[in-house]
């Protein structure tokens, strides 16, 4: 199964999760700003920070360009001080394209100013990797 990770991260929190998972899987996480090209991707882990209650616009633009021809399945993950899953709109966009979206998105606490200091931490990273392992296994 060909797995790719693409993320958007202004504060490096989402990047931290993406790179930790990439290291675990033995692949390279790609920043959406590098304009990654996906070809015959069986599973895409797509991550974004949440800023002002919204996903990074680059992730939404990237998702709008995806097709079932280049991506079969997607697992979504976010980092957010609020800790709320706000991926429903993005899930709908992907599903409309015929891309299977894992039924749960991972939301990790992210630090903002004095709130949730030092998050994501080691336990958050471990929790994310466990989530991703289970999600990947269930989508095989």
PyMOL commands that set and color helices and strands:
alter all, ss='L'
color gray80, all
select helices_A, chain A and resi 13-25+32-34+57-65+88-96+122-139
alter helices_A, ss='H'
color red, helices_A
select strands_A, chain A and resi 3-8+29-31+41-51+54-55+71-80+100-101+106-109
alter strands_A, ss='S'
color yellow, strands_A
deselect
rebuild
show_as cartoon
